[in-house]
Amino acid sequence: MRRAPIEPGDLVEVDKKGRRFIALVIAVDPGGDVRVEPVCRGISWRAATSRELVRHWKKAARRRRQPDPDEHEEQLDLGLDLDADGE
């Protein structure tokens, strides 16, 4: 896998000697190694080469403006007409 698009904060799947695990990228060294923090316990490896990287998930950027969840409140109306006396 190409190392160029991998940045700190991304998730990668690493294959070390046949054992695969998911890890958070901590840093990318100029020499070609990627320093990682495994997500699962029991994994002691903290570095991986570009050949050991199997998959890559990019950290998504935050959207600039989230729409207000109550903006379209009229769509939530179920058409039920309830009177005050419960009929």
N, CA, C and O atoms as a GROMACS GRO file, in nm:
protein
  348
    1MET      N    1   0.084  -0.117   0.000
    1MET     CA    2   0.000   0.000   0.000
    1MET      C    3   0.089   0.123   0.000
    1MET      O    4   0.196   0.125   0.060
    2ARG      N    5   0.043   0.226  -0.068
    2ARG     CA    6   0.119   0.351  -0.070
    2ARG      C    7   0.106   0.421   0.064
    2ARG      O    8  -0.002   0.425   0.122
    3ARG      N    9   0.215   0.475   0.111
    3ARG     CA   10   0.219   0.539   0.240
    3ARG      C   11   0.182   0.686   0.232
    3ARG      O   12   0.150   0.745   0.335
    4ALA      N   13   0.186   0.746   0.117
    4ALA     CA   14   0.168   0.891   0.101
    4ALA      C   15   0.036   0.944   0.159
    4ALA      O   16   0.040   1.045   0.229
    5PRO      N   17  -0.081   0.882   0.134
    5PRO     CA   18  -0.204   0.943   0.184
    5PRO      C   19  -0.232   0.919   0.331
    5PRO      O   20  -0.328   0.974   0.385
    6ILE      N   21  -0.152   0.839   0.398
    6ILE     CA   22  -0.177   0.806   0.538
    6ILE      C   23  -0.129   0.920   0.626
    6ILE      O   24  -0.016   0.968   0.613
    7GLU      N   25  -0.217   0.962   0.718
    7GLU     CA   26  -0.186   1.073   0.808
    7GLU      C   27  -0.219   1.033   0.951
    7GLU      O   28  -0.297   0.940   0.971
    8PRO      N   29  -0.163   1.101   1.050
    8PRO     CA   30  -0.200   1.073   1.190
    8PRO      C   31  -0.349   1.093   1.211
    8PRO      O   32  -0.408   1.188   1.160
    9GLY      N   33  -0.409   1.001   1.287
    9GLY     CA   34  -0.552   1.004   1.311
    9GLY      C   35  -0.629   0.905   1.225
    9GLY      O   36  -0.745   0.876   1.255
   10ASP      N   37  -0.568   0.853   1.119
   10ASP     CA   38  -0.633   0.754   1.032
   10ASP      C   39  -0.629   0.616   1.097
   10ASP      O   40  -0.550   0.592   1.189
   11LEU      N   41  -0.713   0.526   1.049
   11LEU     CA   42  -0.710   0.387   1.092
   11LEU      C   43  -0.651   0.302   0.981
   11LEU      O   44  -0.675   0.328   0.863
   12VAL      N   45  -0.572   0.202   1.019
   12VAL     CA   46  -0.513   0.110   0.922
   12VAL      C   47  -0.530  -0.033   0.971
   12VAL      O   48  -0.538  -0.059   1.091
   13GLU      N   49  -0.534  -0.125   0.876
   13GLU     CA   50  -0.530  -0.267   0.909
   13GLU      C   51  -0.388  -0.313   0.879
   13GLU      O   52  -0.337  -0.291   0.769
   14VAL      N   53  -0.325  -0.376   0.976
   14VAL     CA   54  -0.186  -0.417   0.966
   14VAL      C   55  -0.178  -0.568   0.967
   14VAL      O   56  -0.248  -0.634   1.044
   15ASP      N   57  -0.092  -0.625   0.882
   15ASP     CA   58  -0.066  -0.769   0.879
   15ASP      C   59   0.078  -0.791   0.920
   15ASP      O   60   0.170  -0.771   0.841
   16LYS      N   61   0.098  -0.833   1.045
   16LYS     CA   62   0.231  -0.861   1.098
   16LYS      C   63   0.245  -1.011   1.117
   16LYS      O   64   0.180  -1.069   1.205
   17LYS      N   65   0.326  -1.074   1.037
   17LYS     CA   66   0.354  -1.218   1.047
   17LYS      C   67   0.227  -1.302   1.048
   17LYS      O   68   0.218  -1.401   1.120
   18GLY      N   69   0.129  -1.262   0.966
   18GLY     CA   70   0.006  -1.338   0.954
   18GLY      C   71  -0.104  -1.297   1.051
   18GLY      O   72  -0.217  -1.342   1.038
   19ARG      N   73  -0.072  -1.213   1.146
   19ARG     CA   74  -0.174  -1.167   1.241
   19ARG      C   75  -0.219  -1.027   1.200
   19ARG      O   76  -0.139  -0.935   1.188
   20ARG      N   77  -0.349  -1.013   1.180
   20ARG     CA   78  -0.404  -0.885   1.136
   20ARG      C   79  -0.470  -0.814   1.253
   20ARG      O   80  -0.535  -0.876   1.337
   21PHE      N   81  -0.452  -0.684   1.256
   21PHE     CA   82  -0.515  -0.603   1.360
   21PHE      C   83  -0.537  -0.462   1.308
   21PHE      O   84  -0.472  -0.417   1.214
   22ILE      N   85  -0.632  -0.393   1.371
   22ILE     CA   86  -0.665  -0.255   1.338
   22ILE      C   87  -0.588  -0.164   1.433
   22ILE      O   88  -0.577  -0.193   1.552
   23ALA      N   89  -0.535  -0.054   1.378
   23ALA     CA   90  -0.456   0.037   1.461
   23ALA      C   91  -0.480   0.182   1.420
   23ALA      O   92  -0.515   0.211   1.306
   24LEU      N   93  -0.461   0.270   1.515
   24LEU     CA   94  -0.470   0.413   1.493
   24LEU      C   95  -0.331   0.465   1.460
   24LEU      O   96  -0.235   0.433   1.531
   25VAL      N   97  -0.319   0.544   1.355
   25VAL     CA   98  -0.189   0.597   1.314
   25VAL      C   99  -0.152   0.713   1.407
   25VAL      O  100  -0.228   0.809   1.421
   26ILE      N  101  -0.036   0.702   1.470
   26ILE     CA  102   0.014   0.805   1.560
   26ILE      C  103   0.104   0.902   1.483
   26ILE      O  104   0.092   1.024   1.497
   27ALA      N  105   0.194   0.847   1.402
   27ALA     CA  106   0.287   0.930   1.327
   27ALA      C  107   0.336   0.853   1.205
   27ALA      O  108   0.335   0.730   1.202
   28VAL      N  109   0.378   0.928   1.105
   28VAL     CA  110   0.437   0.870   0.984
   28VAL      C  111   0.581   0.918   0.978
   28VAL      O  112   0.607   1.037   0.962
   29ASP      N  113   0.675   0.824   0.992
   29ASP     CA  114   0.818   0.858   0.990
   29ASP      C  115   0.865   0.880   0.847
   29ASP      O  116   0.815   0.815   0.755
   30PRO      N  117   0.962   0.970   0.827
   30PRO     CA  118   1.013   0.993   0.691
   30PRO      C  119   1.084   0.871   0.633
   30PRO      O  120   1.096   0.860   0.511
   31GLY      N  121   1.130   0.780   0.716
   31GLY     CA  122   1.200   0.661   0.668
   31GLY      C  123   1.110   0.556   0.609
   31GLY      O  124   1.158   0.460   0.549
   32GLY      N  125   0.979   0.570   0.626
   32GLY     CA  126   0.887   0.473   0.567
   32GLY      C  127   0.806   0.396   0.669
   32GLY      O  128   0.709   0.330   0.631
   33ASP      N  129   0.841   0.402   0.796
   33ASP     CA  130   0.763   0.333   0.898
   33ASP      C  131   0.645   0.418   0.942
   33ASP      O  132   0.647   0.541   0.935
   34VAL      N  133   0.541   0.348   0.987
   34VAL     CA  134   0.423   0.414   1.041
   34VAL      C  135   0.412   0.373   1.187
   34VAL      O  136   0.406   0.254   1.217
   35ARG      N  137   0.410   0.470   1.277
   35ARG     CA  138   0.393   0.439   1.419
   35ARG      C  139   0.244   0.431   1.448
   35ARG      O  140   0.168   0.521   1.412
   36VAL      N  141   0.202   0.322   1.512
   36VAL     CA  142   0.060   0.296   1.534
   36VAL      C  143   0.032   0.263   1.680
   36VAL      O  144   0.122   0.228   1.757
   37GLU      N  145  -0.095   0.276   1.716
   37GLU     CA  146  -0.146   0.234   1.846
   37GLU      C  147  -0.259   0.135   1.819
   37GLU      O  148  -0.364   0.175   1.770
   38PRO      N  149  -0.238   0.006   1.850
   38PRO     CA  150  -0.342  -0.094   1.822
   38PRO      C  151  -0.472  -0.065   1.897
   38PRO      O  152  -0.470  -0.019   2.011
   39VAL      N  153  -0.584  -0.093   1.832
   39VAL     CA  154  -0.714  -0.071   1.892
   39VAL      C  155  -0.745  -0.182   1.992
   39VAL      O  156  -0.803  -0.156   2.097
   40CYS      N  157  -0.708  -0.305   1.960
   40CYS     CA  158  -0.734  -0.421   2.046
   40CYS      C  159  -0.622  -0.438   2.148
   40CYS      O  160  -0.507  -0.400   2.125
   41ARG      N  161  -0.658  -0.495   2.262
   41ARG     CA  162  -0.555  -0.528   2.361
   41ARG      C  163  -0.481  -0.654   2.317
   41ARG      O  164  -0.529  -0.729   2.232
   42GLY      N  165  -0.367  -0.675   2.374
   42GLY     CA  166  -0.290  -0.795   2.345
   42GLY      C  167  -0.199  -0.783   2.224
   42GLY      O  168  -0.131  -0.880   2.189
   43ILE      N  169  -0.195  -0.671   2.161
   43ILE     CA  170  -0.107  -0.648   2.046
   43ILE      C  171   0.008  -0.560   2.095
   43ILE      O  172  -0.015  -0.452   2.149
   44SER      N  173   0.130  -0.607   2.076
   44SER     CA  174   0.245  -0.531   2.127
   44SER      C  175   0.318  -0.453   2.018
   44SER      O  176   0.406  -0.372   2.049
   45TRP      N  177   0.285  -0.475   1.892
   45TRP     CA  178   0.353  -0.404   1.784
   45TRP      C  179   0.312  -0.259   1.781
   45TRP      O  180   0.193  -0.227   1.794
   46ARG      N  181   0.407  -0.172   1.763
   46ARG     CA  182   0.381  -0.028   1.761
   46ARG      C  183   0.430   0.038   1.633
   46ARG      O  184   0.420   0.161   1.620
   47ALA      N  185   0.482  -0.038   1.539
   47ALA     CA  186   0.530   0.017   1.412
   47ALA      C  187   0.497  -0.081   1.301
   47ALA      O  188   0.488  -0.202   1.322
   48ALA      N  189   0.480  -0.026   1.180
   48ALA     CA  190   0.452  -0.109   1.064
   48ALA      C  191   0.515  -0.045   0.942
   48ALA      O  192   0.525   0.078   0.933
   49THR      N  193   0.558  -0.128   0.848
   49THR     CA  194   0.611  -0.077   0.722
   49THR      C  195   0.495  -0.065   0.623
   49THR      O  196   0.385  -0.113   0.650
   50SER      N  197   0.521  -0.001   0.511
   50SER     CA  198   0.415   0.017   0.411
   50SER      C  199   0.372  -0.118   0.352
   50SER      O  200   0.258  -0.131   0.306
   51ARG      N  201   0.458  -0.216   0.351
   51ARG     CA  202   0.422  -0.349   0.299
   51ARG      C  203   0.329  -0.424   0.394
   51ARG      O  204   0.254  -0.512   0.350
   52GLU      N  205   0.333  -0.390   0.521
   52GLU     CA  206   0.248  -0.458   0.620
   52GLU      C  207   0.110  -0.394   0.631
   52GLU      O  208   0.023  -0.449   0.699
   53LEU      N  209   0.088  -0.281   0.567
   53LEU     CA  210  -0.042  -0.215   0.570
   53LEU      C  211  -0.134  -0.278   0.467
   53LEU      O  212  -0.099  -0.287   0.349
   54VAL      N  213  -0.251  -0.321   0.511
   54VAL     CA  214  -0.344  -0.391   0.423
   54VAL      C  215  -0.456  -0.298   0.378
   54VAL      O  216  -0.486  -0.291   0.258
   55ARG      N  217  -0.518  -0.226   0.472
   55ARG     CA  218  -0.627  -0.134   0.441
   55ARG      C  219  -0.605  -0.002   0.512
   55ARG      O  220  -0.527   0.009   0.606
   56HIS      N  221  -0.677   0.098   0.463
   56HIS     CA  222  -0.661   0.232   0.518
   56HIS      C  223  -0.797   0.300   0.520
   56HIS      O  224  -0.869   0.301   0.420
   57TRP      N  225  -0.833   0.358   0.635
   57TRP     CA  226  -0.955   0.437   0.648
   57TRP      C  227  -0.915   0.578   0.685
   57TRP      O  228  -0.846   0.601   0.784
   58LYS      N  229  -0.958   0.673   0.605
   58LYS     CA  230  -0.925   0.814   0.624
   58LYS      C  231  -1.012   0.875   0.731
   58LYS      O  232  -1.132   0.846   0.738
   59LYS      N  233  -0.955   0.959   0.813
   59LYS     CA  234  -1.034   1.033   0.912
   59LYS      C  235  -1.115   1.138   0.838
   59LYS      O  236  -1.060   1.220   0.765
   60ALA      N  237  -1.247   1.134   0.856
   60ALA     CA  238  -1.336   1.225   0.784
   60ALA      C  239  -1.330   1.364   0.845
   60ALA      O  240  -1.318   1.381   0.966
   61ALA      N  241  -1.338   1.463   0.760
   61ALA     CA  242  -1.340   1.601   0.806
   61ALA      C  243  -1.480   1.635   0.857
   61ALA      O  244  -1.579   1.577   0.812
   62ARG      N  245  -1.486   1.726   0.948
   62ARG     CA  246  -1.614   1.769   1.002
   62ARG      C  247  -1.687   1.856   0.902
   62ARG      O  248  -1.625   1.938   0.834
   63ARG      N  249  -1.816   1.840   0.893
   63ARG     CA  250  -1.895   1.923   0.802
   63ARG      C  251  -1.905   2.064   0.860
   63ARG      O  252  -1.907   2.083   0.981
   64ARG      N  253  -1.912   2.159   0.771
   64ARG     CA  254  -1.913   2.299   0.815
   64ARG      C  255  -2.039   2.335   0.894
   64ARG      O  256  -2.030   2.392   1.002
   65ARG      N  257  -2.155   2.302   0.840
   65ARG     CA  258  -2.279   2.338   0.910
   65ARG      C  259  -2.372   2.219   0.908
   65ARG      O  260  -2.412   2.170   0.802
   66GLN      N  261  -2.408   2.173   1.026
   66GLN     CA  262  -2.505   2.066   1.037
   66GLN      C  263  -2.645   2.128   1.039
   66GLN      O  264  -2.666   2.227   1.109
   67PRO      N  265  -2.740   2.072   0.965
   67PRO     CA  266  -2.875   2.127   0.969
   67PRO      C  267  -2.939   2.104   1.106
   67PRO      O  268  -2.911   2.004   1.173
   68ASP      N  269  -3.022   2.197   1.146
   68ASP     CA  270  -3.092   2.187   1.273
   68ASP      C  271  -3.188   2.069   1.265
   68ASP      O  272  -3.266   2.062   1.171
   69PRO      N  273  -3.186   1.976   1.361
   69PRO     CA  274  -3.274   1.859   1.351
   69PRO      C  275  -3.422   1.895   1.359
   69PRO      O  276  -3.505   1.818   1.310
   70ASP      N  277  -3.458   2.010   1.419
   70ASP     CA  278  -3.598   2.050   1.429
   70ASP      C  279  -3.638   2.145   1.316
   70ASP      O  280  -3.745   2.206   1.322
   71GLU      N  281  -3.555   2.157   1.215
   71GLU     CA  282  -3.582   2.251   1.107
   71GLU      C  283  -3.707   2.213   1.029
   71GLU      O  284  -3.782   2.302   0.988
   72HIS      N  285  -3.730   2.085   1.007
   72HIS     CA  286  -3.847   2.037   0.931
   72HIS      C  287  -3.942   1.964   1.026
   72HIS      O  288  -3.973   1.846   1.006
   73GLU      N  289  -3.986   2.034   1.127
   73GLU     CA  290  -4.069   1.972   1.230
   73GLU      C  291  -4.206   1.931   1.176
   73GLU      O  292  -4.270   1.842   1.232
   74GLU      N  293  -4.253   1.995   1.067
   74GLU     CA  294  -4.383   1.960   1.012
   74GLU      C  295  -4.385   1.819   0.954
   74GLU      O  296  -4.492   1.761   0.940
   75GLN      N  297  -4.270   1.763   0.922
   75GLN     CA  298  -4.264   1.627   0.870
   75GLN      C  299  -4.290   1.524   0.979
   75GLN      O  300  -4.322   1.409   0.950
   76LEU      N  301  -4.275   1.565   1.105
   76LEU     CA  302  -4.296   1.473   1.216
   76LEU      C  303  -4.442   1.458   1.253
   76LEU      O  304  -4.477   1.371   1.333
   77ASP      N  305  -4.528   1.541   1.198
   77ASP     CA  306  -4.671   1.536   1.228
   77ASP      C  307  -4.730   1.408   1.169
   77ASP      O  308  -4.717   1.381   1.049
   78LEU      N  309  -4.795   1.328   1.255
   78LEU     CA  310  -4.852   1.202   1.210
   78LEU      C  311  -4.997   1.216   1.165
   78LEU      O  312  -5.059   1.117   1.125
   79GLY      N  313  -5.052   1.337   1.171
   79GLY     CA  314  -5.189   1.358   1.128
   79GLY      C  315  -5.289   1.316   1.233
   79GLY      O  316  -5.407   1.301   1.201
   80LEU      N  317  -5.248   1.297   1.355
   80LEU     CA  318  -5.338   1.260   1.462
   80LEU      C  319  -5.397   1.386   1.525
   80LEU      O  320  -5.325   1.479   1.560
   81ASP      N  321  -5.528   1.387   1.538
   81ASP     CA  322  -5.595   1.501   1.598
   81ASP      C  323  -5.642   1.460   1.737
   81ASP      O  324  -5.746   1.395   1.752
   82LEU      N  325  -5.567   1.499   1.837
   82LEU     CA  326  -5.601   1.463   1.975
   82LEU      C  327  -5.663   1.583   2.045
   82LEU      O  328  -5.608   1.693   2.045
   83ASP      N  329  -5.778   1.560   2.101
   83ASP     CA  330  -5.844   1.665   2.178
   83ASP      C  331  -5.790   1.665   2.321
   83ASP      O  332  -5.719   1.573   2.362
   84ALA      N  333  -5.824   1.767   2.394
   84ALA     CA  334  -5.779   1.779   2.532
   84ALA      C  335  -5.840   1.673   2.622
   84ALA      O  336  -5.781   1.638   2.724
   85ASP      N  337  -5.961   1.621   2.587
   85ASP     CA  338  -6.025   1.520   2.673
   85ASP      C  339  -5.982   1.378   2.637
   85ASP      O  340  -6.033   1.283   2.696
   86GLY      N  341  -5.888   1.360   2.542
   86GLY     CA  342  -5.829   1.230   2.513
   86GLY      C  343  -5.905   1.145   2.414
   86GLY      O  344  -5.876   1.026   2.402
   87GLU      N  345  -6.002   1.200   2.341
   87GLU     CA  346  -6.078   1.121   2.243
   87GLU      C  347  -6.014   1.123   2.109
   87GLU      O  348  -6.065   1.062   2.015
   0.00000   0.00000   0.00000
